[in-house]
Amino acid sequence: MKSFPGYSISFLIVIGCAAILTVLAVLLPYVHWHSLSGEKEMPAALISQLKTLGKKSLRSYDVPVAAVLIYRDSIIGEGYNTVLRDNSAGGHAEINALSSAMQRIGPTAFSQLNRDSLVLVSTFEPCAMCTGAMLEYRIKHIRYMKPKPILSLLQENLRAMRYRWQWEQRGPEAVQDSLFFSHPGYRVLEQSR
């Protein structure tokens, strides 16, 4: 096959297809959500609580975003942005709400919650990091008040694809395996995933 400087045609085709799939992955849920989002309003008390939480971020000049984690109509965790306040890269409202719930009920009890009854509500559409945390902890019901602009979502997904493309697996896998196997609950951890 012909190639451009450093790239084969098949490589460029794969990248083009991946870009198209990324655009579709971003646009289709966006269109679906926005066509349905007007049908269900949030309770006024929940909106008020989220506004109060979000304002706490302003004390430290953090971006004012708030989130709560709800289990069967009860709030089990709440959070607001604390990146600047705590000098913490992970100090986003959604992750703080998740951490709050785990501290409140414990990681074992949290892992046993029925995921169909667990909902994260945020004032702003979660970023890639927060989305990753929701995927990791199997929180599949996410509700947010303000969506990100579609261009922002596209850039976020393309950036993630580019970063992932640059990752490299180096070194022996046995190092991590030995760490896993040294954990006393490794078999239990594997079964819970």
Phi, psi and omega in degrees: 000150175292157177220150172271168182310105176085354184228135175273161179300318181297323177297315180294325177295316179299315180296318179297315178297318179298320179295318179296315179297322178296315178300315179296320180297329179278314187288317185297310177296326180297313180295316180298310182300313185289339176282338182254342191298334180285349185284332185236118178265149176278149177298144182301323181295322178291318178299316179297317180296318179295321177297317179297315178297315181299324179294335178296332178296328184293336179302327181250014181065021173286160176296127185283088176232141180228156179209151173227151175249122185248134175235116180048053176072009176241135177283121180252349178202146178218152181201163175214165184296131180224027182301307182287319182300315185258001186051049186235118179299330181268013185280043178274154184305316183294317179291322177295323177294318177297314179296320178300316179295317181294323177291324183289315185251351180092148184295326180292311179298321179298318182293340182266357179295145177291115184295338177286344180255009184250127183225131172260130178241127182230154177282343182222146181303128184300146178282179181298320180296313181293323176299319177300319178295320179295321177296315182299321182261012173058041175265101189264346179258108182240132176234139178218156183272310183249123177281157172283152175299144184302323179296321178298317178296318178299313179298318179299315181291320178293321177297318179297319179295319179295317178298314182299324180298330183272352180292148178225137173270121180228152175084170183283132177296337183299334179298309179292322177302317181295325176293316177301309185293339178281347178284127183297334181256022186304315181297322179292318179300317181297321181288333183280349182276000000 
